[in-house]
Amino acid sequence: MGTSQRRYVLAGGLVVVAVALGAIFGLVVSRAIAGYDITPVADPTSASVTVGDRPLAVWVRPSTATTYCTSRQVGSGRESLSSGRASLSVTTGGGSWKRVGVVEGRSGSKHRLSCTAESRLAIGTADNPRLTRYVVLGVALGGTAVLLVLTAFTLALVTALRRRPTTG
C-alpha cells in the first residue's frame, strides 16, 4: 500500500471515529430521556416530597398550563423552591410536562409542596434533569467529531493535491 493510500485510509478512519462519537452521544441522551419518569402527586395543594440525590423538579401538565407553586422545608420552614435555571418541557407518561420549579435541599430532606392548580391540571415530581452534563458532553463529543472530520478532509485534500515527483 502506497503512502497516498494510507493517508486516504487514515482519513476514512477519522470520519468513522467521528460518526461513532455522534452515535455514542445520541445513545447516551436517548437512554437518559427514555428513563425519565414524572410521578404525579396525589394532592397538589399540599404534598409531602423528599429530595433524593439530586434536586427535585416540579412539573405541570399540560405544558401550556399556568400554575404557582411554593415549597417549604419541613422543620425549618425555609423556602426551598427555585424557578430553575432554564425553561424546560418534556413529553413522558402520555403527556407534555413543563418544569415550574426545583425543590432544593439536602439528600433525604422533606418538603411541603403546595401548588395552585385547576382541577384538570396534573402536578408531578422527578429528579431534576442533569442538562449541564449533556450540554458539556455534546460540546466535547461534537467538537471532537468536527475536528476529526476537518482533519480527515485536510489530509485527503493535501494528499489529492500533492504532486508526484516526475521521473525522467
DSSP file with accessible surface (Angstrom, degrees, kcal/mol):
  #  RESIDUE AA STRUCTURE BP1 BP2  ACC     N-H-->O    O-->H-N    N-H-->O    O-->H-N    TCO  KAPPA ALPHA  PHI   PSI    X-CA   Y-CA   Z-CA
    1    1 A M              0   0  141      0, 0.0     2,-0.0     0, 0.0     0, 0.0   0.000 360.0 360.0 360.0 131.0    0.0    0.0    0.0
    2    2 A G     >  -     0   0   38      1,-0.1     4,-2.1     4,-0.0     5,-0.2  -0.190 360.0-103.4 -79.4 170.6    1.4    3.4   -1.0
    3    3 A T  H  > S+     0   0   77      1,-0.2     4,-2.0     2,-0.2     5,-0.2   0.899 120.6  52.6 -60.6 -42.1    1.7    6.5    1.1
    4    4 A S  H  > S+     0   0   37      1,-0.2     4,-2.1     2,-0.2    -1,-0.2   0.927 108.8  49.4 -61.5 -44.8   -1.3    8.1   -0.6
    5    5 A Q  H  > S+     0   0  113      1,-0.2     4,-2.5     2,-0.2    -1,-0.2   0.902 108.8  52.8 -63.2 -40.6   -3.5    5.1    0.0
    6    6 A R  H  X S+     0   0  142     -4,-2.1     4,-2.6     1,-0.2    -1,-0.2   0.897 108.4  51.1 -61.0 -40.3   -2.5    5.0    3.7
    7    7 A R  H  X S+     0   0   62     -4,-2.0     4,-2.6     2,-0.2    -1,-0.2   0.898 110.3  48.3 -64.9 -40.9   -3.4    8.7    4.0
    8    8 A Y  H  X S+     0   0  104     -4,-2.1     4,-2.6     2,-0.2    -2,-0.2   0.911 111.9  49.5 -65.5 -40.0   -6.9    8.1    2.5
    9    9 A V  H  X S+     0   0   94     -4,-2.5     4,-2.6     2,-0.2    -2,-0.2   0.928 111.6  49.3 -64.0 -42.5   -7.4    5.1    4.8
   10   10 A L  H  X S+     0   0   99     -4,-2.6     4,-2.3     2,-0.2    -2,-0.2   0.930 110.7  49.9 -62.3 -44.0   -6.4    7.2    7.8
   11   11 A A  H  X S+     0   0    7     -4,-2.6     4,-1.9     1,-0.2    -2,-0.2   0.926 111.7  48.7 -61.4 -43.1   -8.8   10.0    6.6
   12   12 A G  H  X S+     0   0   37     -4,-2.6     4,-2.3     1,-0.2    -1,-0.2   0.911 109.6  52.4 -62.9 -40.6  -11.6    7.4    6.3
   13   13 A G  H  X S+     0   0   33     -4,-2.6     4,-2.4     1,-0.2    -1,-0.2   0.892 106.7  53.0 -62.3 -39.5  -10.9    6.0    9.7
   14   14 A L  H  X S+     0   0   33     -4,-2.3     4,-2.3     2,-0.2    -1,-0.2   0.905 108.9  49.5 -62.8 -40.5  -11.1    9.5   11.2
   15   15 A V  H  X S+     0   0   62     -4,-1.9     4,-2.5     2,-0.2     5,-0.2   0.919 109.5  51.8 -65.6 -40.8  -14.5   10.0    9.7
   16   16 A V  H  X S+     0   0  100     -4,-2.3     4,-2.4     1,-0.2    -2,-0.2   0.927 110.1  48.7 -61.2 -43.7  -15.7    6.7   11.1
   17   17 A V  H  X S+     0   0   73     -4,-2.4     4,-2.3     2,-0.2    -1,-0.2   0.917 110.1  52.4 -63.3 -40.3  -14.5    7.6   14.6
   18   18 A A  H  X S+     0   0    6     -4,-2.3     4,-1.9     1,-0.2    -2,-0.2   0.927 110.6  46.9 -62.6 -43.2  -16.3   11.0   14.2
   19   19 A V  H  X S+     0   0  100     -4,-2.5     4,-2.3     1,-0.2    -1,-0.2   0.909 110.3  53.6 -65.4 -39.3  -19.6    9.3   13.3
   20   20 A A  H  X S+     0   0   47     -4,-2.4     4,-2.5    -5,-0.2    -2,-0.2   0.906 106.1  52.8 -63.0 -39.5  -19.1    6.8   16.2
   21   21 A L  H  X S+     0   0   31     -4,-2.3     4,-2.3     1,-0.2    -1,-0.2   0.917 109.5  49.2 -61.9 -42.2  -18.7    9.7   18.6
   22   22 A G  H  X S+     0   0   43     -4,-1.9     4,-2.4     1,-0.2    -2,-0.2   0.908 111.1  49.7 -62.5 -40.7  -22.0   11.2   17.3
   23   23 A A  H  X S+     0   0   66     -4,-2.3     4,-2.4     2,-0.2    -2,-0.2   0.904 109.0  51.8 -65.7 -40.3  -23.7    7.8   17.7
   24   24 A I  H  X S+     0   0   89     -4,-2.5     4,-2.6     2,-0.2     5,-0.2   0.938 110.1  49.0 -62.1 -44.9  -22.5    7.4   21.3
   25   25 A F  H  X S+     0   0   62     -4,-2.3     4,-2.5     1,-0.2     5,-0.3   0.939 111.3  49.9 -60.8 -45.3  -23.8   10.9   22.2
   26   26 A G  H  X S+     0   0   36     -4,-2.4     4,-2.5     1,-0.2    -1,-0.2   0.907 111.4  49.0 -60.2 -40.9  -27.2   10.1   20.7
   27   27 A L  H  X S+     0   0  103     -4,-2.4     4,-2.3     2,-0.2     5,-0.2   0.931 111.0  49.0 -65.3 -45.1  -27.3    6.8   22.6
   28   28 A V  H  X S+     0   0   55     -4,-2.6     4,-1.9     1,-0.2    -2,-0.2   0.939 114.9  44.4 -61.8 -46.7  -26.4    8.4   25.9
   29   29 A V  H  X S+     0   0   35     -4,-2.5     4,-2.5    -5,-0.2     5,-0.2   0.930 112.8  50.6 -66.7 -42.7  -29.0   11.1   25.6
   30   30 A S  H  X S+     0   0   62     -4,-2.5     4,-2.6    -5,-0.3    -1,-0.2   0.895 110.5  49.6 -65.5 -36.1  -31.8    8.8   24.3
   31   31 A R  H  X S+     0   0  184     -4,-2.3     4,-1.5    -5,-0.2    -1,-0.2   0.895 111.3  49.8 -67.7 -37.0  -31.2    6.4   27.3
   32   32 A A  H  < S+     0   0   32     -4,-1.9    -2,-0.2    -5,-0.2    -1,-0.2   0.920 114.9  43.2 -67.3 -42.2  -31.4    9.3   29.7
   33   33 A I  H >< S+     0   0  115     -4,-2.5     3,-1.5     1,-0.2    -2,-0.2   0.913 111.2  54.4 -70.3 -40.7  -34.6   10.7   28.2
   34   34 A A  H 3< S+     0   0   88     -4,-2.6    -1,-0.2     1,-0.3    -2,-0.2   0.841 108.8  49.4 -63.7 -30.6  -36.2    7.2   27.9
   35   35 A G  T 3< S+     0   0   65     -4,-1.5     2,-0.6    -5,-0.2    -1,-0.3   0.397  84.1 110.4 -90.5   6.0  -35.6    6.6   31.6
   36   36 A Y    <   +     0   0   34     -3,-1.5     2,-0.4    -4,-0.2    90,-0.0  -0.706  44.5 178.6 -88.8 121.9  -37.1    9.9   32.8
   37   37 A D        -     0   0  111     -2,-0.6     2,-0.5    55,-0.1    90,-0.2  -0.984  18.7-151.8-128.8 127.7  -40.3    9.4   34.7
   38   38 A I        -     0   0   13     -2,-0.4    88,-0.2    88,-0.1    20,-0.0  -0.853  12.1-150.4 -99.1 127.6  -42.5   12.1   36.3
   39   39 A T  E     -A  125   0A  90     86,-2.8    86,-2.3    -2,-0.5     2,-0.0  -0.871  15.0-131.9-100.7 116.3  -44.6   10.9   39.2
   40   40 A P  E     -A  124   0A  75      0, 0.0     2,-0.3     0, 0.0    84,-0.3  -0.362  20.1-126.1 -63.7 144.0  -47.9   12.8   39.7
   41   41 A V        -     0   0   27     82,-3.0    82,-0.3     1,-0.1     6,-0.0  -0.715   9.6-134.4 -90.3 146.6  -48.6   14.0   43.3
   42   42 A A  S    S+     0   0  114     -2,-0.3    -1,-0.1     1,-0.3     5,-0.1   0.913  95.3  23.9 -67.3 -45.6  -51.9   13.0   44.9
   43   43 A D    >   -     0   0   75      1,-0.1     3,-1.5     3,-0.1    -1,-0.3  -0.861  64.1-171.9-126.2  97.6  -52.8   16.4   46.3
   44   44 A P  T 3  S+     0   0   30      0, 0.0    71,-2.7     0, 0.0     3,-0.3   0.751  84.6  62.0 -62.7 -20.6  -51.1   19.3   44.5
   45   45 A T  T 3  S+     0   0   80      1,-0.3     2,-0.1    69,-0.3    71,-0.0   0.737 125.0   7.8 -79.1 -19.0  -52.3   21.8   47.1
   46   46 A S  S <  S+     0   0   53     -3,-1.5     2,-0.4    68,-0.1    -1,-0.3  -0.580  79.4 157.7-163.2  91.6  -50.4   20.1   49.9
   47   47 A A  E     -F  113   0B  11     66,-3.1    66,-3.5    -3,-0.3     2,-0.5  -0.932  34.2-135.7-121.8 142.9  -48.0   17.3   49.1
   48   48 A S  E     +F  112   0B  67     -2,-0.4     2,-0.3    64,-0.2    64,-0.2  -0.854  30.7 179.1 -95.4 124.9  -45.0   15.9   51.1
   49   49 A V  E     -F  111   0B  10     62,-2.8    62,-2.9    -2,-0.5     2,-0.4  -0.924  18.1-145.7-126.6 153.2  -41.9   15.4   48.9
   50   50 A T  E     -F  110   0B  61     -2,-0.3     2,-0.3    60,-0.2    60,-0.2  -0.975  15.9-130.7-121.7 130.8  -38.4   14.1   49.6
   51   51 A V        -     0   0    2     58,-2.4    57,-3.2    -2,-0.4    58,-0.2  -0.619  27.4-167.7 -78.1 133.7  -35.3   15.3   47.9
   52   52 A G        -     0   0   26      2,-0.8    57,-0.2    -2,-0.3    -1,-0.1   0.195  54.4 -48.6 -94.1-140.6  -33.1   12.5   46.7
   53   53 A D  S    S+     0   0  150     54,-0.1    54,-0.1     2,-0.1    -2,-0.1   0.743 129.1  35.8 -68.8 -25.1  -29.5   12.6   45.5
   54   54 A R  S    S-     0   0   56      1,-0.1    -2,-0.8    52,-0.1    76,-0.0  -0.851 104.2 -81.3-123.2 161.6  -30.4   15.5   43.1
   55   55 A P        -     0   0   46      0, 0.0    73,-3.1     0, 0.0     2,-0.6  -0.211  51.0-112.9 -56.5 157.8  -32.8   18.4   43.5
   56   56 A L  E     -CB 103 127A  12     47,-2.4    47,-3.5    71,-0.2     2,-0.3  -0.859  23.2-144.2-104.9 118.4  -36.4   17.6   42.8
   57   57 A A  E     -CB 102 126A   0     69,-3.0    69,-1.6    -2,-0.6     2,-0.5  -0.593   7.9-146.3 -80.5 140.4  -38.1   19.1   39.7
   58   58 A V  E     -CB 101 125A   0     43,-3.0    42,-3.0    -2,-0.3    43,-1.2  -0.942  20.9-169.9-108.3 128.8  -41.7   20.1   39.9
   59   59 A W  E     -CB  99 124A   0     65,-3.3    65,-2.4    -2,-0.5     2,-0.4  -0.848  13.1-154.9-121.1 152.2  -43.7   19.7   36.7
   60   60 A V  E     -CB  98 123A   0     38,-2.3    38,-2.6    -2,-0.3    63,-0.2  -0.971  21.8-122.7-125.9 142.4  -47.2   20.7   35.5
   61   61 A R  E    S+ B   0 122A  79     61,-2.4    61,-2.7    -2,-0.4     2,-0.2  -1.000  89.9  42.8-129.1 132.5  -49.2   19.0   32.7
   62   62 A P  S >  S-     0   0   55      0, 0.0     3,-2.0     0, 0.0    35,-0.2   0.510  83.4-137.6 -74.9 161.4  -50.4   20.2   30.2
   63   63 A S  T 3  S+     0   0   29     33,-0.7    34,-0.1     1,-0.3    -2,-0.1   0.651 100.9  61.5 -66.9 -13.9  -47.2   22.1   29.4
   64   64 A T  T 3  S+     0   0  122     32,-0.2    -1,-0.3     2,-0.1    -3,-0.1   0.519  83.9 109.4 -87.8  -4.3  -49.4   25.1   28.4
   65   65 A A    <   -     0   0   10     -3,-2.0     2,-0.5    -5,-0.1    -5,-0.1  -0.300  61.2-140.5 -73.6 154.3  -50.8   25.4   31.9
   66   66 A T        +     0   0  125      2,-0.0     2,-0.3    -2,-0.0    -2,-0.1  -0.969  32.5 155.7-114.9 128.6  -50.0   28.2   34.3
   67   67 A T        -     0   0   25     -2,-0.5     2,-0.4    50,-0.1    50,-0.1  -0.971  32.4-138.6-147.1 160.5  -49.6   27.4   38.0
   68   68 A Y  E     -G  116   0B 157     48,-0.9    48,-2.7    -2,-0.3     2,-0.3  -0.990  23.8-175.5-125.0 128.1  -47.8   28.8   41.0
   69   69 A a  E     -G  115   0B  11     -2,-0.4     2,-0.3    46,-0.2    46,-0.2  -0.920   9.6-172.6-124.5 151.3  -46.0   26.6   43.5
   70   70 A T  E     -G  114   0B  40     44,-2.7    44,-2.7    -2,-0.3     2,-0.3  -0.939   4.5-165.4-132.6 158.9  -44.2   27.0   46.8
   71   71 A S  E     -G  113   0B   0     -2,-0.3     9,-3.2    42,-0.2    10,-0.7  -0.982   2.4-171.6-147.2 133.8  -42.2   24.6   48.8
   72   72 A R  E     -GH 112  79B 129     40,-1.7    40,-3.0    -2,-0.3     2,-0.2  -0.984  30.3-113.9-126.7 138.7  -41.0   24.8   52.4
   73   73 A Q  E  >  -G  111   0B  27      5,-2.8     4,-2.5    -2,-0.4    38,-0.3  -0.499  37.5-113.7 -70.0 132.0  -38.6   22.5   54.2
   74   74 A V  T  4 S+     0   0   81     36,-2.6     2,-0.6    -2,-0.2    36,-0.2  -0.478  97.7  15.0 -66.8 132.0  -40.3   20.6   56.9
   75   75 A G  T  4 S+     0   0   82     -2,-0.2    -1,-0.2     1,-0.1    36,-0.1  -0.441 130.0  46.4 101.7 -56.0  -39.0   21.6   60.3
   76   76 A S  T  4 S-     0   0   79     -2,-0.6    -2,-0.2     2,-0.1     3,-0.1   0.748  89.0-141.0 -92.2 -24.6  -37.2   24.8   59.4
   77   77 A G     <  +     0   0   35     -4,-2.5     2,-0.1     1,-0.2    -3,-0.1   0.540  44.5 157.8  74.7   6.8  -39.9   26.4   57.2
   78   78 A R        -     0   0  118     -5,-0.2    -5,-2.8    -6,-0.1    -1,-0.2  -0.406  50.7-109.9 -68.0 134.7  -37.2   27.6   54.8
   79   79 A E  B     +H   72   0B  71     -7,-0.2    -7,-0.3     1,-0.1    -1,-0.1  -0.461  41.5 174.5 -62.1 130.6  -38.5   28.4   51.3
   80   80 A S        +     0   0    6     -9,-3.2    24,-2.9    -2,-0.2     2,-0.5   0.308  39.7  98.6-128.4   9.7  -36.9   25.6   49.1
   81   81 A L  E     -D  103   0A  29    -10,-0.7     2,-0.3    22,-0.2    22,-0.2  -0.884  44.9-177.2-105.9 124.8  -38.4   26.1   45.6
   82   82 A S  E     -D  102   0A  42     20,-2.7    20,-2.6    -2,-0.5     3,-0.1  -0.782  36.8-117.0-110.6 164.2  -36.4   27.9   43.0
   83   83 A S        -     0   0  106     -2,-0.3     3,-0.1    18,-0.2    20,-0.1   0.538  56.5-116.9 -78.8  -4.2  -37.6   28.7   39.5
   84   84 A G        -     0   0   16     18,-0.2    -1,-0.2     1,-0.1     3,-0.1  -0.070  21.8 -90.4  87.0 164.9  -34.9   26.6   37.9
   85   85 A R  S    S+     0   0  181      1,-0.2     2,-0.3    -3,-0.1    -1,-0.1   0.698 101.6  12.9 -88.1 -23.0  -32.1   27.7   35.6
   86   86 A A  S    S-     0   0   54     -3,-0.1    -1,-0.2     2,-0.0     2,-0.2  -0.996  81.4 -99.2-153.4 149.6  -33.9   27.2   32.3
   87   87 A S        -     0   0  111     -2,-0.3     2,-0.4    -3,-0.1    13,-0.1  -0.497  49.3-178.6 -67.4 137.1  -37.4   26.7   30.9
   88   88 A L        -     0   0   31     11,-0.4    11,-2.7    -2,-0.2     2,-0.4  -0.997  17.7-176.3-147.1 136.6  -37.8   23.0   30.1
   89   89 A S  E     -E   98   0A  65     -2,-0.4     2,-0.3     9,-0.2     9,-0.2  -0.983   7.3-179.0-130.1 144.4  -40.6   20.8   28.7
   90   90 A V  E     -E   97   0A  37      7,-2.1     7,-3.5    -2,-0.4     2,-0.6  -0.963  22.6-136.6-137.5 156.5  -40.6   17.0   28.3
   91   91 A T  E     +E   96   0A 113     -2,-0.3     2,-0.3     5,-0.3     5,-0.2  -0.971  47.7 128.5-114.9 116.5  -43.1   14.5   26.9
   92   92 A T  E >   +E   95   0A  31      3,-2.2     3,-0.9    -2,-0.6   -55,-0.1  -0.975  53.1  31.7-159.7 155.4  -43.4   11.4   29.0
   93   93 A G  T 3  S-     0   0   60     -2,-0.3     3,-0.1     1,-0.2    -1,-0.1   0.843 130.2 -54.7  62.7  33.1  -46.2    9.4   30.6
   94   94 A G  T 3  S+     0   0   89      1,-0.2     2,-0.3    -3,-0.0    -1,-0.2   0.661 121.5  61.0  79.9  14.0  -48.7   10.2   27.9
   95   95 A G  E <  S- E   0  92A  15     -3,-0.9    -3,-2.2   -33,-0.0     2,-0.5  -0.990  81.7 -97.9-161.7 171.9  -48.4   14.0   28.1
   96   96 A S  E     - E   0  91A  41     -2,-0.3   -33,-0.7    -5,-0.2     2,-0.3  -0.855  38.0-165.3-101.8 127.2  -46.3   17.1   27.8
   97   97 A W  E     - E   0  90A   3     -7,-3.5    -7,-2.1    -2,-0.5     2,-0.4  -0.854   8.9-154.1-113.1 148.0  -45.0   18.5   31.1
   98   98 A K  E     -CE  60  89A  55    -38,-2.6   -38,-2.3    -2,-0.3     2,-0.4  -0.975  23.2-122.4-120.5 133.3  -43.4   21.9   31.8
   99   99 A R  E     +C   59   0A  20    -11,-2.7   -11,-0.4    -2,-0.4   -40,-0.3  -0.600  29.3 176.6 -75.5 128.5  -41.0   22.4   34.7
  100  100 A V  E     -     0   0A  38    -42,-3.0     2,-0.3    -2,-0.4   -31,-0.2   0.537  60.0 -26.6-108.2 -11.2  -42.3   25.0   37.1
  101  101 A G  E     -C   58   0A   0    -43,-1.2   -43,-3.0     2,-0.0     2,-0.4  -0.976  52.7-112.6 176.3 174.8  -39.6   24.9   39.7
  102  102 A V  E     -CD  57  82A   0    -20,-2.6   -20,-2.7    -2,-0.3     2,-0.6  -0.993  19.3-143.0-133.5 122.9  -36.9   22.9   41.5
  103  103 A V  E     -CD  56  81A   0    -47,-3.5   -47,-2.4    -2,-0.4     2,-0.4  -0.775  25.8-165.0 -84.0 121.1  -37.1   21.9   45.2
  104  104 A E        +     0   0   71    -24,-2.9     2,-0.3    -2,-0.6   -53,-0.0  -0.893  27.4 111.0-114.5 139.2  -33.6   22.2   46.6
  105  105 A G        -     0   0   29     -2,-0.4     3,-0.1   -53,-0.1     6,-0.0  -0.960  65.3 -54.5 178.1 175.2  -32.3   20.7   49.9
  106  106 A R  S >  S-     0   0  188     -2,-0.3     3,-2.4     1,-0.1   -55,-0.3  -0.297  71.9 -82.7 -65.9 153.2  -30.0   18.1   51.4
  107  107 A S  T 3  S+     0   0   78      1,-0.3   -55,-0.2   -54,-0.1    -1,-0.1  -0.347 119.3  18.3 -57.1 128.5  -30.5   14.5   50.3
  108  108 A G  T 3  S+     0   0   46    -57,-3.2    -1,-0.3     1,-0.3   -56,-0.1   0.331  89.7 140.5  90.7  -6.8  -33.3   13.0   52.3
  109  109 A S    <   -     0   0   10     -3,-2.4   -58,-2.4   -57,-0.2     2,-0.3  -0.427  46.1-133.9 -72.9 144.3  -34.8   16.3   53.4
  110  110 A K  E     -F   50   0B 111    -36,-0.2   -36,-2.6   -60,-0.2     2,-0.3  -0.787  23.1-173.7-101.4 143.9  -38.6   16.5   53.4
  111  111 A H  E     -FG  49  73B   0    -62,-2.9   -62,-2.8    -2,-0.3     2,-0.7  -0.964  25.2-129.7-137.8 148.8  -40.5   19.5   52.0
  112  112 A R  E     -FG  48  72B 111    -40,-3.0   -40,-1.7    -2,-0.3     2,-0.4  -0.898  27.9-161.4-101.1 112.0  -44.2   20.6   51.8
  113  113 A L  E     -FG  47  71B   0    -66,-3.5   -66,-3.1    -2,-0.7     2,-0.4  -0.812  10.6-179.8 -97.9 132.0  -45.1   21.4   48.2
  114  114 A S  E     + G   0  70B  45    -44,-2.7   -44,-2.7    -2,-0.4     2,-0.4  -0.984   1.5 177.5-136.1 123.3  -48.2   23.5   47.5
  115  115 A a  E     - G   0  69B   1    -71,-2.7     2,-0.7    -2,-0.4   -46,-0.2  -0.966  28.0-134.3-126.4 140.7  -49.4   24.5   44.1
  116  116 A T  E     + G   0  68B  89    -48,-2.7   -48,-0.9    -2,-0.4     2,-0.4  -0.851  45.6 157.9 -89.0 119.7  -52.4   26.4   42.9
  117  117 A A        -     0   0   40     -2,-0.7     2,-0.1   -50,-0.1   -50,-0.1  -0.999  44.0-114.4-146.5 145.8  -53.8   24.4   40.1
  118  118 A E    >   -     0   0  100     -2,-0.4     3,-1.9     1,-0.1     0, 0.0  -0.400  42.7-105.5 -71.5 159.6  -57.1   24.0   38.3
  119  119 A S  T 3  S+     0   0  132      1,-0.3    -1,-0.1    -2,-0.1    -2,-0.0   0.798 118.4  57.2 -63.1 -26.2  -58.7   20.5   38.7
  120  120 A R  T 3  S+     0   0  185      2,-0.1    -1,-0.3   -58,-0.0     2,-0.2   0.541  90.8  91.8 -84.6  -3.3  -57.7   19.5   35.2
  121  121 A L    <   -     0   0   16     -3,-1.9     2,-0.4   -61,-0.0    -4,-0.1  -0.620  64.2-146.9 -89.2 150.7  -54.0   20.1   35.8
  122  122 A A  E     - B   0  61A  20    -61,-2.7   -61,-2.4    -2,-0.2     2,-0.4  -0.953   5.8-159.6-115.7 136.1  -51.6   17.5   37.0
  123  123 A I  E     + B   0  60A   1     -2,-0.4   -82,-3.0   -82,-0.3     2,-0.3  -0.952  20.3 170.7-111.2 134.5  -48.6   18.3   39.2
  124  124 A G  E     -AB  40  59A   0    -65,-2.4   -65,-3.3    -2,-0.4     2,-0.3  -0.902  20.2-144.4-139.8 166.9  -45.7   15.8   39.3
  125  125 A T  E     +AB  39  58A  19    -86,-2.3   -86,-2.8    -2,-0.3     2,-0.3  -0.949  21.1 156.8-131.9 154.7  -42.1   15.5   40.6
  126  126 A A  E     - B   0  57A  11    -69,-1.6   -69,-3.0    -2,-0.3   -88,-0.1  -0.947  53.7 -71.2-164.3 159.2  -39.0   13.8   39.3
  127  127 A D  E     - B   0  56A  68     -2,-0.3   -71,-0.2   -71,-0.2     3,-0.1  -0.316  64.4 -99.1 -53.8 139.0  -35.2   14.2   39.9
  128  128 A N        -     0   0   13    -73,-3.1    -1,-0.1   -25,-0.1   -26,-0.0  -0.441  43.8-110.2 -63.8 129.4  -34.1   17.4   38.2
  129  129 A P        -     0   0   25      0, 0.0     2,-1.4     0, 0.0     3,-0.2  -0.313  19.8-124.7 -62.7 147.4  -32.5   16.5   34.8
  130  130 A R     >  +     0   0   95      1,-0.2     4,-1.3     2,-0.1     3,-0.2  -0.561  45.2 160.0 -92.5  72.4  -28.8   17.0   34.5
  131  131 A L  H  >  +     0   0   66     -2,-1.4     4,-2.4     1,-0.2     5,-0.2   0.887  68.0  58.2 -63.8 -41.1  -28.8   19.3   31.5
  132  132 A T  H  > S+     0   0  107     -3,-0.2     4,-2.8     1,-0.2     5,-0.3   0.904 102.4  55.7 -58.7 -39.6  -25.4   20.7   32.0
  133  133 A R  H  > S+     0   0  131      1,-0.2     4,-2.5     2,-0.2    -1,-0.2   0.925 110.8  43.8 -58.6 -44.0  -23.9   17.2   31.9
  134  134 A Y  H  X S+     0   0   60     -4,-1.3     4,-2.6     2,-0.2    -1,-0.2   0.849 112.4  51.9 -75.2 -32.0  -25.4   16.6   28.4
  135  135 A V  H  X S+     0   0   92     -4,-2.4     4,-2.7     2,-0.2     5,-0.2   0.950 113.5  44.2 -66.4 -46.9  -24.5   20.1   27.1
  136  136 A V  H  X S+     0   0   93     -4,-2.8     4,-2.8    -5,-0.2     5,-0.2   0.936 115.4  48.2 -63.4 -44.8  -20.9   19.6   28.1
  137  137 A L  H  X S+     0   0   53     -4,-2.5     4,-3.0    -5,-0.3     5,-0.3   0.925 112.9  48.8 -61.7 -42.9  -20.8   16.0   26.8
  138  138 A G  H  X S+     0   0   17     -4,-2.6     4,-2.8     2,-0.2     5,-0.3   0.912 112.7  46.7 -64.0 -43.8  -22.4   17.2   23.5
  139  139 A V  H  X S+     0   0  103     -4,-2.7     4,-2.8     3,-0.2     5,-0.3   0.930 115.4  46.6 -64.8 -43.6  -20.0   20.1   23.1
  140  140 A A  H  X S+     0   0   53     -4,-2.8     4,-2.2    -5,-0.2    -2,-0.2   0.958 119.8  37.6 -64.5 -50.8  -17.0   17.8   23.9
  141  141 A L  H  X S+     0   0   29     -4,-3.0     4,-2.6    -5,-0.2    -2,-0.2   0.918 119.7  48.0 -68.8 -41.8  -18.1   15.0   21.6
  142  142 A G  H  X S+     0   0   36     -4,-2.8     4,-2.6    -5,-0.3    -2,-0.2   0.923 113.0  47.9 -64.4 -43.8  -19.4   17.3   18.9
  143  143 A G  H  X S+     0   0   35     -4,-2.8     4,-2.5    -5,-0.3    -1,-0.2   0.919 113.0  48.3 -62.6 -42.6  -16.2   19.4   18.9
  144  144 A T  H  X S+     0   0   67     -4,-2.2     4,-2.5    -5,-0.3    -2,-0.2   0.923 111.6  50.0 -63.6 -43.1  -14.0   16.4   18.8
  145  145 A A  H  X S+     0   0   17     -4,-2.6     4,-2.5     2,-0.2    -2,-0.2   0.921 110.7  49.3 -62.7 -42.7  -16.1   14.9   15.9
  146  146 A V  H  X S+     0   0   86     -4,-2.6     4,-2.7     1,-0.2     5,-0.2   0.925 111.3  49.6 -62.9 -44.1  -15.9   18.2   13.9
  147  147 A L  H  X S+     0   0  112     -4,-2.5     4,-2.5     1,-0.2    -1,-0.2   0.907 110.7  50.2 -61.7 -40.0  -12.1   18.3   14.5
  148  148 A L  H  X S+     0   0   35     -4,-2.5     4,-2.7     2,-0.2    -2,-0.2   0.922 111.9  47.1 -64.7 -42.0  -11.7   14.8   13.3
  149  149 A V  H  X S+     0   0   66     -4,-2.5     4,-2.9     2,-0.2    -2,-0.2   0.923 113.1  48.7 -66.4 -42.7  -13.8   15.4   10.1
  150  150 A L  H  X S+     0   0   97     -4,-2.7     4,-2.7     2,-0.2    -2,-0.2   0.908 112.4  48.9 -63.4 -40.4  -11.8   18.6    9.4
  151  151 A T  H  X S+     0   0   76     -4,-2.5     4,-2.8    -5,-0.2    -2,-0.2   0.925 112.2  48.5 -63.5 -44.0   -8.5   16.7    9.9
  152  152 A A  H  X S+     0   0    3     -4,-2.7     4,-2.6     2,-0.2     5,-0.2   0.924 112.7  48.1 -62.8 -43.4   -9.7   13.9    7.6
  153  153 A F  H  X S+     0   0  130     -4,-2.9     4,-2.8     2,-0.2    -2,-0.2   0.935 113.1  47.5 -61.7 -46.5  -10.8   16.4    5.0
  154  154 A T  H  X S+     0   0   77     -4,-2.7     4,-3.0     2,-0.2     5,-0.3   0.926 112.4  49.4 -62.5 -44.1   -7.5   18.3    5.2
  155  155 A L  H  X S+     0   0   39     -4,-2.8     4,-2.3     1,-0.2    -2,-0.2   0.932 114.0  45.2 -61.5 -44.6   -5.5   15.1    5.0
  156  156 A A  H  X S+     0   0   28     -4,-2.6     4,-2.5    -5,-0.2    -2,-0.2   0.913 114.5  48.9 -66.6 -40.6   -7.4   13.9    2.0
  157  157 A L  H  X S+     0   0   78     -4,-2.8     4,-2.5    -5,-0.2     5,-0.2   0.936 112.4  46.9 -65.2 -46.7   -7.2   17.2    0.2
  158  158 A V  H  X S+     0   0   79     -4,-3.0     4,-1.3     1,-0.2    -1,-0.2   0.918 113.4  49.8 -62.3 -40.3   -3.5   17.6    0.8
  159  159 A T  H  < S+     0   0    6     -4,-2.3    -2,-0.2    -5,-0.3    -1,-0.2   0.921 112.3  47.2 -64.8 -40.9   -3.0   14.0   -0.4
  160  160 A A  H  < S+     0   0   61     -4,-2.5    -1,-0.2     1,-0.2    -2,-0.2   0.865 115.9  44.2 -69.3 -36.4   -5.0   14.7   -3.5
  161  161 A L  H  < S+     0   0  124     -4,-2.5    -1,-0.2    -5,-0.2     2,-0.2   0.622  86.6 109.1 -84.3 -14.4   -3.3   17.9   -4.4
  162  162 A R     <  -     0   0  147     -4,-1.3     2,-0.4    -3,-0.2    -4,-0.0  -0.457  67.0-134.0 -67.2 130.6    0.2   16.7   -3.7
  163  163 A R        -     0   0  226     -2,-0.2    -1,-0.1     1,-0.0    -2,-0.1  -0.690  12.7-126.3 -88.3 139.2    2.1   16.3   -6.9
  164  164 A R        -     0   0  200     -2,-0.4     2,-0.0     1,-0.1    -1,-0.0  -0.576  34.3-102.7 -78.9 141.5    4.1   13.2   -7.5
  165  165 A P        -     0   0  119      0, 0.0     2,-0.3     0, 0.0    -1,-0.1  -0.383  37.7-119.3 -63.5 140.5    7.7   13.8   -8.4
  166  166 A T        -     0   0  138     -3,-0.1     2,-0.4    -2,-0.0    -3,-0.0  -0.601  23.9-148.6 -81.9 141.3    8.4   13.4  -12.1
  167  167 A T              0   0  140     -2,-0.3    -1,-0.0     1,-0.1     0, 0.0  -0.854 360.0 360.0-105.6 143.4   10.8   10.8  -13.1
  168  168 A G              0   0  124     -2,-0.4    -1,-0.1     0, 0.0    -2,-0.0   0.212 360.0 360.0 143.0 360.0   12.9   11.1  -16.0
